[in-house]
Amino acid sequence: MVELTKLNDHTFTLNALYIEQIQAFPDTTITLINGKKIVVKESEEILTELVSEFYKKIGLAPSLSSINTKKKEE
């Protein structure tokens, strides 16, 4: 789950597993897997970082340190 801010300054929590696409138009727009679009204040870069951290936290993505270790071993 990631905490985000709508353009009206209301915060909400979104399950990042439902994100299909993130775009900047210039406002950051999240498209969910059901087609719903949500516009947020966070930049595309920050949102991508928040989602990556969430994936690491729940074990869906390896930590960067383990990726770097594997590359050095090869």
PDB file with one MODEL, atoms N, CA, C and O in Angstrom:
MODEL        1
ATOM      1  N   MET A   1       0.845  -1.172   0.000  1.00  0.00           N
ATOM      2  CA  MET A   1       0.000   0.000   0.000  1.00  0.00           C
ATOM      3  C   MET A   1       0.895   1.241   0.000  1.00  0.00           C
ATOM      4  O   MET A   1       1.916   1.291   0.686  1.00  0.00           O
ATOM      5  N   VAL A   2       0.492   2.227  -0.777  1.00  0.00           N
ATOM      6  CA  VAL A   2       1.232   3.482  -0.834  1.00  0.00           C
ATOM      7  C   VAL A   2       0.282   4.632  -0.512  1.00  0.00           C
ATOM      8  O   VAL A   2      -0.870   4.646  -0.948  1.00  0.00           O
ATOM      9  N   GLU A   3       0.785   5.596   0.259  1.00  0.00           N
ATOM     10  CA  GLU A   3      -0.029   6.755   0.606  1.00  0.00           C
ATOM     11  C   GLU A   3       0.228   7.853  -0.412  1.00  0.00           C
ATOM     12  O   GLU A   3       1.375   8.211  -0.677  1.00  0.00           O
ATOM     13  N   LEU A   4      -0.852   8.388  -0.982  1.00  0.00           N
ATOM     14  CA  LEU A   4      -0.761   9.391  -2.033  1.00  0.00           C
ATOM     15  C   LEU A   4      -1.644  10.587  -1.706  1.00  0.00           C
ATOM     16  O   LEU A   4      -2.454  10.544  -0.781  1.00  0.00           O
ATOM     17  N   THR A   5      -1.472  11.660  -2.485  1.00  0.00           N
ATOM     18  CA  THR A   5      -2.235  12.884  -2.272  1.00  0.00           C
ATOM     19  C   THR A   5      -2.955  13.274  -3.556  1.00  0.00           C
ATOM     20  O   THR A   5      -2.329  13.428  -4.605  1.00  0.00           O
ATOM     21  N   LYS A   6      -4.268  13.433  -3.467  1.00  0.00           N
ATOM     22  CA  LYS A   6      -5.038  13.913  -4.618  1.00  0.00           C
ATOM     23  C   LYS A   6      -4.781  15.408  -4.793  1.00  0.00           C
ATOM     24  O   LYS A   6      -4.215  16.049  -3.907  1.00  0.00           O
ATOM     25  N   LEU A   7      -5.190  15.962  -5.922  1.00  0.00           N
ATOM     26  CA  LEU A   7      -4.964  17.381  -6.194  1.00  0.00           C
ATOM     27  C   LEU A   7      -5.689  18.292  -5.215  1.00  0.00           C
ATOM     28  O   LEU A   7      -5.314  19.456  -5.067  1.00  0.00           O
ATOM     29  N   ASN A   8      -6.731  17.783  -4.536  1.00  0.00           N
ATOM     30  CA  ASN A   8      -7.459  18.580  -3.539  1.00  0.00           C
ATOM     31  C   ASN A   8      -6.845  18.460  -2.141  1.00  0.00           C
ATOM     32  O   ASN A   8      -7.465  18.851  -1.152  1.00  0.00           O
ATOM     33  N   ASP A   9      -5.628  17.918  -2.063  1.00  0.00           N
ATOM     34  CA  ASP A   9      -4.849  17.749  -0.824  1.00  0.00           C
ATOM     35  C   ASP A   9      -5.366  16.661   0.105  1.00  0.00           C
ATOM     36  O   ASP A   9      -4.867  16.542   1.224  1.00  0.00           O
ATOM     37  N   HIS A  10      -6.332  15.871  -0.305  1.00  0.00           N
ATOM     38  CA  HIS A  10      -6.781  14.734   0.499  1.00  0.00           C
ATOM     39  C   HIS A  10      -5.849  13.555   0.250  1.00  0.00           C
ATOM     40  O   HIS A  10      -5.541  13.219  -0.894  1.00  0.00           O
ATOM     41  N   THR A  11      -5.405  12.931   1.342  1.00  0.00           N
ATOM     42  CA  THR A  11      -4.537  11.764   1.201  1.00  0.00           C
ATOM     43  C   THR A  11      -5.381  10.495   1.188  1.00  0.00           C
ATOM     44  O   THR A  11      -6.476  10.446   1.749  1.00  0.00           O
ATOM     45  N   PHE A  12      -4.844   9.480   0.537  1.00  0.00           N
ATOM     46  CA  PHE A  12      -5.507   8.183   0.493  1.00  0.00           C
ATOM     47  C   PHE A  12      -4.441   7.112   0.325  1.00  0.00           C
ATOM     48  O   PHE A  12      -3.307   7.398  -0.060  1.00  0.00           O
ATOM     49  N   THR A  13      -4.819   5.888   0.618  1.00  0.00           N
ATOM     50  CA  THR A  13      -3.904   4.759   0.485  1.00  0.00           C
ATOM     51  C   THR A  13      -4.370   3.892  -0.672  1.00  0.00           C
ATOM     52  O   THR A  13      -5.547   3.546  -0.772  1.00  0.00           O
ATOM     53  N   LEU A  14      -3.430   3.546  -1.544  1.00  0.00           N
ATOM     54  CA  LEU A  14      -3.740   2.764  -2.735  1.00  0.00           C
ATOM     55  C   LEU A  14      -2.959   1.459  -2.702  1.00  0.00           C
ATOM     56  O   LEU A  14      -1.767   1.448  -2.395  1.00  0.00           O
ATOM     57  N   ASN A  15      -3.627   0.373  -3.015  1.00  0.00           N
ATOM     58  CA  ASN A  15      -2.946  -0.907  -3.153  1.00  0.00           C
ATOM     59  C   ASN A  15      -2.208  -0.878  -4.485  1.00  0.00           C
ATOM     60  O   ASN A  15      -2.830  -0.903  -5.547  1.00  0.00           O
ATOM     61  N   ALA A  16      -0.882  -0.827  -4.426  1.00  0.00           N
ATOM     62  CA  ALA A  16      -0.058  -0.673  -5.623  1.00  0.00           C
ATOM     63  C   ALA A  16      -0.169  -1.859  -6.575  1.00  0.00           C
ATOM     64  O   ALA A  16       0.218  -1.749  -7.738  1.00  0.00           O
ATOM     65  N   LEU A  17      -0.683  -2.979  -6.108  1.00  0.00           N
ATOM     66  CA  LEU A  17      -0.841  -4.141  -6.988  1.00  0.00           C
ATOM     67  C   LEU A  17      -1.868  -3.886  -8.086  1.00  0.00           C
ATOM     68  O   LEU A  17      -1.875  -4.579  -9.102  1.00  0.00           O
ATOM     69  N   TYR A  18      -2.732  -2.897  -7.886  1.00  0.00           N
ATOM     70  CA  TYR A  18      -3.770  -2.595  -8.872  1.00  0.00           C
ATOM     71  C   TYR A  18      -3.346  -1.551  -9.905  1.00  0.00           C
ATOM     72  O   TYR A  18      -4.139  -1.174 -10.767  1.00  0.00           O
ATOM     73  N   ILE A  19      -2.096  -1.081  -9.822  1.00  0.00           N
ATOM     74  CA  ILE A  19      -1.620  -0.074 -10.773  1.00  0.00           C
ATOM     75  C   ILE A  19      -1.199  -0.753 -12.073  1.00  0.00           C
ATOM     76  O   ILE A  19      -0.383  -1.674 -12.076  1.00  0.00           O
ATOM     77  N   GLU A  20      -1.773  -0.277 -13.172  1.00  0.00           N
ATOM     78  CA  GLU A  20      -1.386  -0.774 -14.496  1.00  0.00           C
ATOM     79  C   GLU A  20      -0.372   0.156 -15.144  1.00  0.00           C
ATOM     80  O   GLU A  20       0.570  -0.295 -15.797  1.00  0.00           O
ATOM     81  N   GLN A  21      -0.572   1.475 -14.958  1.00  0.00           N
ATOM     82  CA  GLN A  21       0.266   2.432 -15.665  1.00  0.00           C
ATOM     83  C   GLN A  21       0.364   3.730 -14.878  1.00  0.00           C
ATOM     84  O   GLN A  21      -0.584   4.140 -14.208  1.00  0.00           O
ATOM     85  N   ILE A  22       1.541   4.379 -14.970  1.00  0.00           N
ATOM     86  CA  ILE A  22       1.760   5.690 -14.362  1.00  0.00           C
ATOM     87  C   ILE A  22       2.255   6.612 -15.468  1.00  0.00           C
ATOM     88  O   ILE A  22       3.206   6.287 -16.179  1.00  0.00           O
ATOM     89  N   GLN A  23       1.600   7.775 -15.610  1.00  0.00           N
ATOM     90  CA  GLN A  23       1.990   8.730 -16.647  1.00  0.00           C
ATOM     91  C   GLN A  23       1.971  10.142 -16.083  1.00  0.00           C
ATOM     92  O   GLN A  23       1.279  10.422 -15.103  1.00  0.00           O
ATOM     93  N   ALA A  24       2.742  11.033 -16.713  1.00  0.00           N
ATOM     94  CA  ALA A  24       2.715  12.450 -16.357  1.00  0.00           C
ATOM     95  C   ALA A  24       2.201  13.230 -17.561  1.00  0.00           C
ATOM     96  O   ALA A  24       2.785  13.152 -18.642  1.00  0.00           O
ATOM     97  N   PHE A  25       1.107  13.985 -17.387  1.00  0.00           N
ATOM     98  CA  PHE A  25       0.444  14.693 -18.499  1.00  0.00           C
ATOM     99  C   PHE A  25       0.394  16.207 -18.398  1.00  0.00           C
ATOM    100  O   PHE A  25      -0.257  16.686 -19.327  1.00  0.00           O
ATOM    101  N   PRO A  26       0.848  17.044 -17.612  1.00  0.00           N
ATOM    102  CA  PRO A  26       1.978  16.926 -16.709  1.00  0.00           C
ATOM    103  C   PRO A  26       1.608  16.414 -15.321  1.00  0.00           C
ATOM    104  O   PRO A  26       2.493  15.995 -14.575  1.00  0.00           O
ATOM    105  N   ASP A  27       0.316  16.436 -14.950  1.00  0.00           N
ATOM    106  CA  ASP A  27      -0.052  15.863 -13.648  1.00  0.00           C
ATOM    107  C   ASP A  27       0.134  14.356 -13.698  1.00  0.00           C
ATOM    108  O   ASP A  27      -0.097  13.726 -14.730  1.00  0.00           O
ATOM    109  N   THR A  28       0.550  13.785 -12.584  1.00  0.00           N
ATOM    110  CA  THR A  28       0.764  12.344 -12.528  1.00  0.00           C
ATOM    111  C   THR A  28      -0.582  11.638 -12.508  1.00  0.00           C
ATOM    112  O   THR A  28      -1.410  11.873 -11.629  1.00  0.00           O
ATOM    113  N   THR A  29      -0.785  10.774 -13.486  1.00  0.00           N
ATOM    114  CA  THR A  29      -2.040  10.041 -13.629  1.00  0.00           C
ATOM    115  C   THR A  29      -1.763   8.554 -13.498  1.00  0.00           C
ATOM    116  O   THR A  29      -0.913   7.999 -14.194  1.00  0.00           O
ATOM    117  N   ILE A  30      -2.498   7.916 -12.590  1.00  0.00           N
ATOM    118  CA  ILE A  30      -2.379   6.475 -12.365  1.00  0.00           C
ATOM    119  C   ILE A  30      -3.570   5.811 -13.037  1.00  0.00           C
ATOM    120  O   ILE A  30      -4.715   6.203 -12.810  1.00  0.00           O
ATOM    121  N   THR A  31      -3.301   4.808 -13.862  1.00  0.00           N
ATOM    122  CA  THR A  31      -4.371   4.008 -14.444  1.00  0.00           C
ATOM    123  C   THR A  31      -4.373   2.671 -13.722  1.00  0.00           C
ATOM    124  O   THR A  31      -3.353   1.983 -13.670  1.00  0.00           O
ATOM    125  N   LEU A  32      -5.520   2.306 -13.166  1.00  0.00           N
ATOM    126  CA  LEU A  32      -5.651   1.036 -12.454  1.00  0.00           C
ATOM    127  C   LEU A  32      -6.032  -0.072 -13.431  1.00  0.00           C
ATOM    128  O   LEU A  32      -6.433   0.206 -14.561  1.00  0.00           O
ATOM    129  N   ILE A  33      -5.909  -1.315 -13.003  1.00  0.00           N
ATOM    130  CA  ILE A  33      -6.199  -2.442 -13.890  1.00  0.00           C
ATOM    131  C   ILE A  33      -7.661  -2.506 -14.305  1.00  0.00           C
ATOM    132  O   ILE A  33      -7.996  -3.176 -15.283  1.00  0.00           O
ATOM    133  N   ASN A  34      -8.542  -1.816 -13.573  1.00  0.00           N
ATOM    134  CA  ASN A  34      -9.959  -1.787 -13.956  1.00  0.00           C
ATOM    135  C   ASN A  34     -10.283  -0.604 -14.875  1.00  0.00           C
ATOM    136  O   ASN A  34     -11.443  -0.393 -15.227  1.00  0.00           O
ATOM    137  N   GLY A  35      -9.255   0.172 -15.268  1.00  0.00           N
ATOM    138  CA  GLY A  35      -9.438   1.293 -16.171  1.00  0.00           C
ATOM    139  C   GLY A  35      -9.639   2.635 -15.494  1.00  0.00           C
ATOM    140  O   GLY A  35      -9.570   3.671 -16.155  1.00  0.00           O
ATOM    141  N   LYS A  36      -9.887   2.639 -14.183  1.00  0.00           N
ATOM    142  CA  LYS A  36     -10.087   3.892 -13.449  1.00  0.00           C
ATOM    143  C   LYS A  36      -8.786   4.689 -13.441  1.00  0.00           C
ATOM    144  O   LYS A  36      -7.699   4.122 -13.324  1.00  0.00           O
ATOM    145  N   LYS A  37      -8.910   6.013 -13.567  1.00  0.00           N
ATOM    146  CA  LYS A  37      -7.744   6.892 -13.541  1.00  0.00           C
ATOM    147  C   LYS A  37      -7.794   7.768 -12.296  1.00  0.00           C
ATOM    148  O   LYS A  37      -8.853   8.264 -11.912  1.00  0.00           O
ATOM    149  N   ILE A  38      -6.630   7.951 -11.670  1.00  0.00           N
ATOM    150  CA  ILE A  38      -6.514   8.783 -10.479  1.00  0.00           C
ATOM    151  C   ILE A  38      -5.372   9.763 -10.717  1.00  0.00           C
ATOM    152  O   ILE A  38      -4.278   9.359 -11.113  1.00  0.00           O
ATOM    153  N   VAL A  39      -5.621  11.048 -10.479  1.00  0.00           N
ATOM    154  CA  VAL A  39      -4.589  12.074 -10.627  1.00  0.00           C
ATOM    155  C   VAL A  39      -4.068  12.420  -9.233  1.00  0.00           C
ATOM    156  O   VAL A  39      -4.848  12.681  -8.317  1.00  0.00           O
ATOM    157  N   VAL A  40      -2.740  12.418  -9.083  1.00  0.00           N
ATOM    158  CA  VAL A  40      -2.123  12.660  -7.778  1.00  0.00           C
ATOM    159  C   VAL A  40      -1.068  13.755  -7.872  1.00  0.00           C
ATOM    160  O   VAL A  40      -0.600  14.093  -8.959  1.00  0.00           O
ATOM    161  N   LYS A  41      -0.702  14.303  -6.712  1.00  0.00           N
ATOM    162  CA  LYS A  41       0.303  15.369  -6.642  1.00  0.00           C
ATOM    163  C   LYS A  41       1.731  14.837  -6.771  1.00  0.00           C
ATOM    164  O   LYS A  41       2.612  15.544  -7.259  1.00  0.00           O
ATOM    165  N   GLU A  42       1.962  13.611  -6.340  1.00  0.00           N
ATOM    166  CA  GLU A  42       3.308  13.056  -6.365  1.00  0.00           C
ATOM    167  C   GLU A  42       3.808  12.953  -7.812  1.00  0.00           C
ATOM    168  O   GLU A  42       3.032  12.688  -8.729  1.00  0.00           O
ATOM    169  N   SER A  43       5.106  13.164  -7.999  1.00  0.00           N
ATOM    170  CA  SER A  43       5.681  13.057  -9.339  1.00  0.00           C
ATOM    171  C   SER A  43       5.738  11.592  -9.765  1.00  0.00           C
ATOM    172  O   SER A  43       5.633  10.683  -8.942  1.00  0.00           O
ATOM    173  N   GLU A  44       5.904  11.389 -11.058  1.00  0.00           N
ATOM    174  CA  GLU A  44       6.014  10.030 -11.592  1.00  0.00           C
ATOM    175  C   GLU A  44       7.205   9.299 -10.967  1.00  0.00           C
ATOM    176  O   GLU A  44       7.118   8.111 -10.659  1.00  0.00           O
ATOM    177  N   GLU A  45       8.314  10.015 -10.782  1.00  0.00           N
ATOM    178  CA  GLU A  45       9.516   9.407 -10.203  1.00  0.00           C
ATOM    179  C   GLU A  45       9.285   8.985  -8.753  1.00  0.00           C
ATOM    180  O   GLU A  45       9.668   7.885  -8.355  1.00  0.00           O
ATOM    181  N   ILE A  46       8.662   9.855  -7.968  1.00  0.00           N
ATOM    182  CA  ILE A  46       8.401   9.532  -6.554  1.00  0.00           C
ATOM    183  C   ILE A  46       7.424   8.376  -6.454  1.00  0.00           C
ATOM    184  O   ILE A  46       7.606   7.474  -5.637  1.00  0.00           O
ATOM    185  N   LEU A  47       6.395   8.398  -7.277  1.00  0.00           N
ATOM    186  CA  LEU A  47       5.404   7.324  -7.252  1.00  0.00           C
ATOM    187  C   LEU A  47       6.042   5.988  -7.623  1.00  0.00           C
ATOM    188  O   LEU A  47       5.754   4.968  -6.997  1.00  0.00           O
ATOM    189  N   THR A  48       6.898   5.990  -8.625  1.00  0.00           N
ATOM    190  CA  THR A  48       7.597   4.764  -9.016  1.00  0.00           C
ATOM    191  C   THR A  48       8.462   4.249  -7.872  1.00  0.00           C
ATOM    192  O   THR A  48       8.530   3.043  -7.632  1.00  0.00           O
ATOM    193  N   GLU A  49       9.121   5.165  -7.168  1.00  0.00           N
ATOM    194  CA  GLU A  49       9.939   4.781  -6.017  1.00  0.00           C
ATOM    195  C   GLU A  49       9.079   4.190  -4.895  1.00  0.00           C
ATOM    196  O   GLU A  49       9.447   3.177  -4.300  1.00  0.00           O
ATOM    197  N   LEU A  50       7.942   4.816  -4.606  1.00  0.00           N
ATOM    198  CA  LEU A  50       7.038   4.309  -3.564  1.00  0.00           C
ATOM    199  C   LEU A  50       6.523   2.909  -3.901  1.00  0.00           C
ATOM    200  O   LEU A  50       6.456   2.038  -3.034  1.00  0.00           O
ATOM    201  N   VAL A  51       6.164   2.705  -5.161  1.00  0.00           N
ATOM    202  CA  VAL A  51       5.659   1.399  -5.595  1.00  0.00           C
ATOM    203  C   VAL A  51       6.764   0.349  -5.499  1.00  0.00           C
ATOM    204  O   VAL A  51       6.519  -0.770  -5.048  1.00  0.00           O
ATOM    205  N   SER A  52       7.979   0.704  -5.923  1.00  0.00           N
ATOM    206  CA  SER A  52       9.105  -0.233  -5.837  1.00  0.00           C
ATOM    207  C   SER A  52       9.381  -0.628  -4.397  1.00  0.00           C
ATOM    208  O   SER A  52       9.616  -1.801  -4.104  1.00  0.00           O
ATOM    209  N   GLU A  53       9.355   0.350  -3.494  1.00  0.00           N
ATOM    210  CA  GLU A  53       9.567   0.057  -2.073  1.00  0.00           C
ATOM    211  C   GLU A  53       8.469  -0.857  -1.528  1.00  0.00           C
ATOM    212  O   GLU A  53       8.746  -1.754  -0.732  1.00  0.00           O
ATOM    213  N   PHE A  54       7.238  -0.632  -1.951  1.00  0.00           N
ATOM    214  CA  PHE A  54       6.128  -1.487  -1.525  1.00  0.00           C
ATOM    215  C   PHE A  54       6.348  -2.919  -2.007  1.00  0.00           C
ATOM    216  O   PHE A  54       6.166  -3.869  -1.246  1.00  0.00           O
ATOM    217  N   TYR A  55       6.738  -3.069  -3.269  1.00  0.00           N
ATOM    218  CA  TYR A  55       6.991  -4.410  -3.812  1.00  0.00           C
ATOM    219  C   TYR A  55       8.107  -5.118  -3.042  1.00  0.00           C
ATOM    220  O   TYR A  55       8.012  -6.313  -2.762  1.00  0.00           O
ATOM    221  N   LYS A  56       9.159  -4.379  -2.702  1.00  0.00           N
ATOM    222  CA  LYS A  56      10.255  -4.967  -1.923  1.00  0.00           C
ATOM    223  C   LYS A  56       9.761  -5.386  -0.538  1.00  0.00           C
ATOM    224  O   LYS A  56      10.114  -6.452  -0.033  1.00  0.00           O
ATOM    225  N   LYS A  57       8.944  -4.532   0.062  1.00  0.00           N
ATOM    226  CA  LYS A  57       8.437  -4.788   1.418  1.00  0.00           C
ATOM    227  C   LYS A  57       7.614  -6.069   1.483  1.00  0.00           C
ATOM    228  O   LYS A  57       7.682  -6.802   2.470  1.00  0.00           O
ATOM    229  N   ILE A  58       6.836  -6.344   0.435  1.00  0.00           N
ATOM    230  CA  ILE A  58       5.991  -7.541   0.450  1.00  0.00           C
ATOM    231  C   ILE A  58       6.654  -8.736  -0.238  1.00  0.00           C
ATOM    232  O   ILE A  58       6.055  -9.806  -0.350  1.00  0.00           O
ATOM    233  N   GLY A  59       7.896  -8.546  -0.698  1.00  0.00           N
ATOM    234  CA  GLY A  59       8.642  -9.666  -1.257  1.00  0.00           C
ATOM    235  C   GLY A  59       8.414  -9.931  -2.732  1.00  0.00           C
ATOM    236  O   GLY A  59       8.780 -11.000  -3.221  1.00  0.00           O
ATOM    237  N   LEU A  60       7.817  -8.984  -3.463  1.00  0.00           N
ATOM    238  CA  LEU A  60       7.606  -9.178  -4.899  1.00  0.00           C
ATOM    239  C   LEU A  60       8.793  -8.729  -5.735  1.00  0.00           C
ATOM    240  O   LEU A  60       8.896  -9.093  -6.906  1.00  0.00           O
ATOM    241  N   ALA A  61       9.683  -7.951  -5.157  1.00  0.00           N
ATOM    242  CA  ALA A  61      10.867  -7.489  -5.880  1.00  0.00           C
ATOM    243  C   ALA A  61      12.074  -7.654  -4.972  1.00  0.00           C
ATOM    244  O   ALA A  61      12.012  -7.334  -3.785  1.00  0.00           O
ATOM    245  N   PRO A  62      13.168  -8.150  -5.525  1.00  0.00           N
ATOM    246  CA  PRO A  62      14.375  -8.292  -4.704  1.00  0.00           C
ATOM    247  C   PRO A  62      14.943  -6.922  -4.359  1.00  0.00           C
ATOM    248  O   PRO A  62      14.705  -5.941  -5.065  1.00  0.00           O
ATOM    249  N   SER A  63      15.687  -6.869  -3.280  1.00  0.00           N
ATOM    250  CA  SER A  63      16.318  -5.602  -2.917  1.00  0.00           C
ATOM    251  C   SER A  63      17.435  -5.307  -3.906  1.00  0.00           C
ATOM    252  O   SER A  63      17.979  -6.225  -4.519  1.00  0.00           O
ATOM    253  N   LEU A  64      17.776  -4.052  -4.063  1.00  0.00           N
ATOM    254  CA  LEU A  64      18.832  -3.674  -5.001  1.00  0.00           C
ATOM    255  C   LEU A  64      20.165  -4.273  -4.597  1.00  0.00           C
ATOM    256  O   LEU A  64      20.976  -4.602  -5.463  1.00  0.00           O
ATOM    257  N   SER A  65      20.411  -4.421  -3.311  1.00  0.00           N
ATOM    258  CA  SER A  65      21.684  -4.980  -2.870  1.00  0.00           C
ATOM    259  C   SER A  65      21.835  -6.427  -3.324  1.00  0.00           C
ATOM    260  O   SER A  65      22.941  -6.843  -3.667  1.00  0.00           O
ATOM    261  N   SER A  66      20.758  -7.202  -3.337  1.00  0.00           N
ATOM    262  CA  SER A  66      20.868  -8.590  -3.784  1.00  0.00           C
ATOM    263  C   SER A  66      21.068  -8.656  -5.295  1.00  0.00           C
ATOM    264  O   SER A  66      21.726  -9.576  -5.782  1.00  0.00           O
ATOM    265  N   ILE A  67      20.524  -7.716  -6.041  1.00  0.00           N
ATOM    266  CA  ILE A  67      20.740  -7.681  -7.491  1.00  0.00           C
ATOM    267  C   ILE A  67      22.192  -7.338  -7.780  1.00  0.00           C
ATOM    268  O   ILE A  67      22.825  -7.975  -8.622  1.00  0.00           O
ATOM    269  N   ASN A  68      22.730  -6.328  -7.083  1.00  0.00           N
ATOM    270  CA  ASN A  68      24.117  -5.930  -7.292  1.00  0.00           C
ATOM    271  C   ASN A  68      25.071  -7.048  -6.910  1.00  0.00           C
ATOM    272  O   ASN A  68      26.088  -7.234  -7.579  1.00  0.00           O
ATOM    273  N   THR A  69      24.776  -7.799  -5.855  1.00  0.00           N
ATOM    274  CA  THR A  69      25.615  -8.911  -5.431  1.00  0.00           C
ATOM    275  C   THR A  69      25.645  -9.995  -6.498  1.00  0.00           C
ATOM    276  O   THR A  69      26.710 -10.536  -6.794  1.00  0.00           O
ATOM    277  N   LYS A  70      24.502 -10.323  -7.080  1.00  0.00           N
ATOM    278  CA  LYS A  70      24.434 -11.338  -8.124  1.00  0.00           C
ATOM    279  C   LYS A  70      25.215 -10.915  -9.359  1.00  0.00           C
ATOM    280  O   LYS A  70      25.869 -11.753  -9.980  1.00  0.00           O
ATOM    281  N   LYS A  71      25.167  -9.642  -9.731  1.00  0.00           N
ATOM    282  CA  LYS A  71      25.900  -9.156 -10.903  1.00  0.00           C
ATOM    283  C   LYS A  71      27.399  -9.266 -10.681  1.00  0.00           C
ATOM    284  O   LYS A  71      28.132  -9.616 -11.606  1.00  0.00           O
ATOM    285  N   LYS A  72      27.872  -8.971  -9.465  1.00  0.00           N
ATOM    286  CA  LYS A  72      29.297  -9.046  -9.160  1.00  0.00           C
ATOM    287  C   LYS A  72      29.792 -10.485  -9.197  1.00  0.00           C
ATOM    288  O   LYS A  72      30.932 -10.735  -9.588  1.00  0.00           O
ATOM    289  N   GLU A  73      28.948 -11.438  -8.796  1.00  0.00           N
ATOM    290  CA  GLU A  73      29.334 -12.845  -8.786  1.00  0.00           C
ATOM    291  C   GLU A  73      29.484 -13.395 -10.196  1.00  0.00           C
ATOM    292  O   GLU A  73      30.270 -14.316 -10.419  1.00  0.00           O
ATOM    293  N   GLU A  74      28.745 -12.846 -11.147  1.00  0.00           N
ATOM    294  CA  GLU A  74      28.791 -13.324 -12.532  1.00  0.00           C
ATOM    295  C   GLU A  74      30.005 -12.779 -13.185  1.00  0.00           C
ATOM    296  O   GLU A  74      30.249 -13.052 -14.361  1.00  0.00           O
TER     297      GLU A  74
ENDMDL
END
